[in-house]
């Protein structure tokens, strides 16, 4: 009987060691998973930050070119307005005189189809 209890004790100790090894393996696995999750989170944040920086750079490039374009359009508009004002000042008196001459210098005559 002593040998049976010794064998049972040996089996219980082996089972206890196996359980401890399994628990340690589970703890290592959980630790590795947590570490992998943290590393993945850091990688994702770095990638997100990189993509956001690229987007901001492209956006500033595009908006900058739009800003330059609006400055050019404003300059062209001012130039055109100055040109129109200059032409208006130059031809205003002559045009008014021409319109007055046309309105006052009408020749009155009967239409050719008019019969007495």
Backbone bond lengths (Angstrom), bond angles and torsions (degrees), N, CA, C in turn:
res aa  C-N    CA-C-N  psi(-1)  N-CA   C-N-CA  omega(-1)  CA-C   N-CA-C  phi
1 X - - - 1.414 - - 1.512 112.37 -
2 X 1.272 115.84 -33.49 1.447 120.17 179.38 1.502 110.21 -62.81
3 X 1.325 115.53 -36.69 1.457 118.01 -179.92 1.519 110.67 -70.08
4 X 1.348 115.89 -32.73 1.459 118.92 177.88 1.525 110.04 -67.37
5 X 1.329 117.11 -44.25 1.451 119.04 -179.62 1.519 110.55 -68.45
6 X 1.357 115.56 -33.63 1.464 118.87 175.90 1.524 110.02 -65.05
7 X 1.329 117.82 -40.51 1.464 122.29 178.00 1.517 111.39 -66.16
8 X 1.332 115.58 -39.00 1.462 119.82 178.59 1.524 109.77 -66.76
9 X 1.342 116.07 -42.54 1.462 120.19 177.36 1.525 110.52 -60.14
10 X 1.338 115.12 -42.98 1.466 120.18 179.24 1.533 110.25 -61.93
11 X 1.336 117.61 -43.10 1.465 121.87 178.44 1.536 111.21 -64.82
12 X 1.330 116.19 -41.03 1.462 119.50 179.00 1.528 111.39 -64.23
13 X 1.343 115.48 -40.63 1.469 119.36 177.55 1.527 110.67 -65.40
14 X 1.322 117.31 -40.75 1.465 121.36 178.66 1.530 109.93 -64.12
15 X 1.330 115.83 -41.41 1.460 119.91 178.35 1.528 110.71 -64.82
16 X 1.339 116.49 -40.57 1.459 120.93 178.77 1.528 110.86 -63.59
17 X 1.337 117.53 -43.01 1.469 121.52 178.37 1.527 110.59 -64.60
18 X 1.329 116.50 -40.71 1.465 120.43 179.25 1.531 110.08 -63.62
19 X 1.338 116.04 -41.84 1.462 119.85 178.94 1.524 110.75 -64.17
20 X 1.344 117.07 -41.56 1.463 120.93 178.01 1.529 110.86 -62.10
21 X 1.342 115.40 -42.68 1.467 119.06 178.75 1.530 110.76 -63.67
22 X 1.336 116.98 -40.74 1.465 120.10 177.80 1.523 110.93 -64.09
23 X 1.336 116.40 -42.45 1.466 120.00 178.49 1.525 111.09 -62.24
24 X 1.336 116.31 -43.00 1.468 120.17 177.93 1.527 110.57 -62.76
25 X 1.338 116.30 -42.17 1.466 120.26 179.31 1.534 110.31 -63.00
26 X 1.333 117.01 -41.10 1.471 120.53 178.09 1.524 110.63 -63.58
27 X 1.347 115.86 -42.46 1.464 119.65 178.98 1.527 110.78 -62.87
28 X 1.342 116.62 -42.93 1.472 119.96 178.15 1.530 110.70 -63.21
29 X 1.335 115.29 -40.29 1.469 119.48 179.54 1.528 110.61 -63.76
30 X 1.327 117.07 -45.69 1.465 121.27 178.92 1.522 109.80 -61.85
31 X 1.335 115.95 -41.83 1.467 120.26 179.56 1.530 110.69 -63.83
32 X 1.350 116.86 -43.69 1.475 120.61 178.32 1.524 110.99 -63.78
33 X 1.334 117.08 -41.33 1.466 120.23 178.81 1.526 111.29 -63.86
34 X 1.335 116.07 -42.05 1.461 119.48 178.60 1.523 110.63 -64.46
35 X 1.334 116.37 -41.80 1.465 120.52 178.77 1.529 110.24 -64.05
36 X 1.338 116.94 -42.95 1.466 120.75 178.68 1.531 110.47 -63.24
37 X 1.324 116.19 -39.89 1.468 120.42 178.91 1.523 110.38 -63.81
38 X 1.325 116.96 -43.93 1.465 120.78 178.81 1.525 111.36 -63.39
39 X 1.343 116.46 -43.04 1.468 120.00 178.43 1.526 110.77 -63.90
40 X 1.328 116.18 -41.16 1.465 119.75 178.64 1.527 110.30 -63.70
41 X 1.316 117.04 -40.40 1.465 120.81 178.61 1.521 110.56 -61.99
42 X 1.334 116.80 -43.23 1.470 120.78 178.42 1.525 109.87 -63.35
43 X 1.348 116.96 -44.03 1.466 120.37 179.06 1.524 111.03 -62.32
44 X 1.320 116.40 -41.93 1.467 120.32 179.75 1.522 110.39 -64.04
45 X 1.309 117.55 -42.95 1.465 121.24 178.98 1.528 111.15 -63.75
46 X 1.338 116.38 -41.46 1.468 119.75 177.98 1.521 110.78 -63.24
47 X 1.338 116.54 -43.85 1.459 120.72 179.84 1.533 110.48 -64.44
48 X 1.341 116.18 -43.29 1.463 120.18 179.26 1.523 110.71 -61.75
49 X 1.317 116.12 -42.60 1.466 120.61 179.75 1.530 110.51 -64.31
50 X 1.338 116.34 -41.19 1.463 120.44 178.94 1.532 110.39 -62.64
51 X 1.341 116.86 -46.15 1.461 120.51 -179.65 1.534 111.12 -64.96
52 X 1.316 116.56 -38.10 1.466 120.36 178.50 1.526 110.60 -65.35
53 X 1.322 116.78 -40.78 1.468 120.20 177.55 1.521 110.94 -64.33
54 X 1.350 116.98 -42.28 1.467 120.41 177.38 1.524 110.59 -61.12
55 X 1.329 116.24 -42.94 1.462 120.26 179.48 1.521 111.18 -62.24
56 X 1.328 116.22 -45.92 1.465 119.79 180.00 1.526 111.10 -62.93
57 X 1.330 116.42 -38.43 1.463 119.89 179.29 1.526 110.25 -65.17
58 X 1.335 116.97 -46.06 1.464 120.12 179.00 1.525 110.79 -64.33
59 X 1.327 116.14 -40.19 1.461 120.35 179.56 1.524 110.89 -63.07
60 X 1.329 116.69 -42.75 1.465 119.01 179.88 1.525 110.64 -68.09
61 X 1.339 117.07 -35.15 1.466 120.31 177.00 1.525 110.16 -63.66
62 X 1.320 116.16 -46.49 1.467 120.40 -178.58 1.523 110.31 -67.37
63 X 1.317 116.75 -47.09 1.459 119.60 -179.07 1.528 110.76 -66.70
64 X 1.325 116.81 -32.74 1.457 119.94 177.09 1.515 111.00 -64.47
65 X 1.340 116.57 -42.04 1.462 119.01 178.81 1.523 110.08 -67.66
66 X 1.315 117.83 -33.56 1.468 120.19 175.73 1.519 110.27 -66.76
67 X 1.321 116.88 -37.42 1.461 120.87 177.89 1.515 110.79 -63.21
68 X 1.344 117.02 -43.24 1.460 120.88 177.72 1.519 110.41 -64.16
69 X 1.318 116.26 -38.80 1.458 120.60 179.94 1.523 110.51 -64.83
70 X 1.316 117.52 -42.02 1.467 119.35 -179.68 1.525 110.84 -67.02
71 X 1.326 117.65 -33.63 1.470 120.47 176.51 1.524 109.50 -64.69
72 X 1.334 116.95 -43.19 1.467 120.59 178.97 1.527 110.66 -63.30
73 X 1.329 116.98 -42.92 1.465 120.79 179.86 1.528 110.04 -63.42
74 X 1.326 117.16 -41.64 1.470 120.51 177.93 1.525 111.25 -61.63
75 X 1.321 116.85 -42.59 1.469 120.35 178.89 1.523 110.77 -63.58
76 X 1.340 117.03 -44.31 1.461 120.54 179.42 1.534 110.64 -63.63
77 X 1.314 116.31 -39.24 1.466 120.31 179.14 1.520 110.76 -63.57
78 X 1.317 117.01 -45.30 1.469 120.50 178.89 1.522 110.63 -62.01
79 X 1.330 117.15 -41.88 1.467 120.99 178.90 1.525 110.47 -62.34
80 X 1.323 117.18 -44.21 1.463 121.35 -179.30 1.530 110.59 -65.14
81 X 1.323 117.70 -41.63 1.474 121.21 178.81 1.525 110.24 -63.12
82 X 1.318 117.57 -42.49 1.466 120.79 178.00 1.522 110.53 -62.56
83 X 1.339 116.60 -40.76 1.463 120.52 178.93 1.532 110.56 -63.66
84 X 1.325 117.09 -44.22 1.466 120.44 179.44 1.525 111.47 -64.99
85 X 1.314 117.64 -41.71 1.470 120.78 177.45 1.524 111.03 -62.99
86 X 1.312 116.79 -39.10 1.465 120.85 178.53 1.527 110.54 -64.49
87 X 1.333 116.50 -46.23 1.467 120.59 178.49 1.527 110.75 -63.06
88 X 1.316 117.65 -39.82 1.464 121.72 178.46 1.527 110.31 -60.32
89 X 1.317 115.73 -48.36 1.469 119.79 -179.02 1.524 110.96 -63.51
90 X 1.321 116.30 -37.75 1.460 120.75 -175.68 1.531 111.43 -70.54
91 X 1.332 118.24 -42.52 1.461 121.06 -171.36 1.528 113.95 -103.83
92 X 1.318 119.57 -0.16 1.463 122.78 -175.08 1.532 111.56 -59.38
93 X 1.312 117.55 -53.30 1.469 120.45 -175.86 1.522 111.61 -64.11
94 X 1.324 117.22 -42.36 1.464 120.37 -179.14 1.526 110.58 -65.15
95 X 1.321 117.69 -39.18 1.459 121.06 -179.38 1.530 111.42 -68.29
96 X 1.317 116.88 -42.52 1.469 119.96 178.30 1.526 109.60 -61.93
97 X 1.317 117.24 -43.47 1.466 120.94 179.31 1.524 110.73 -63.37
98 X 1.317 117.95 -40.51 1.463 122.06 179.47 1.537 110.46 -63.76
99 X 1.330 117.44 -42.33 1.472 120.89 179.04 1.530 110.41 -65.47
100 X 1.327 117.63 -41.59 1.474 120.85 178.37 1.521 110.18 -63.67
101 X 1.333 117.41 -42.93 1.469 120.71 179.20 1.517 111.06 -62.05
102 X 1.320 117.18 -41.02 1.464 119.81 -179.64 1.528 110.79 -67.41
103 X 1.323 116.64 -39.44 1.469 119.61 -178.01 1.527 111.34 -72.97
104 X 1.316 117.69 -38.83 1.464 120.80 -176.25 1.526 112.69 -88.73
105 X 1.268 118.55 -22.30 1.456 120.62 -175.10 1.508 113.15 -98.65
106 X 1.309 117.60 35.15 1.454 120.74 -179.97 1.526 110.12 -74.99
107 X 1.279 114.75 138.12 1.464 120.12 173.57 1.513 106.91 -93.64
108 X 1.274 115.26 124.99 1.459 118.82 179.79 1.510 108.17 -94.97
109 X 1.288 115.90 126.59 1.463 121.33 176.63 1.509 107.98 -151.11
110 X 1.284 116.18 156.26 1.454 121.01 -179.41 1.519 109.49 -78.48
111 X 1.279 112.12 151.73 1.457 117.55 178.80 1.509 108.60 -70.31
112 X 1.325 116.32 148.54 1.460 119.96 -175.19 1.521 112.76 -66.67
113 X 1.285 119.32 -22.02 1.462 122.11 178.96 1.534 112.68 -87.01
114 X 1.284 116.85 -4.48 1.453 120.48 -178.95 1.520 109.11 -74.88
115 X 1.333 117.18 134.37 1.463 121.51 -179.31 1.516 109.36 -119.55
116 X 1.269 113.69 143.16 1.474 118.84 177.50 1.471 111.39 -74.02
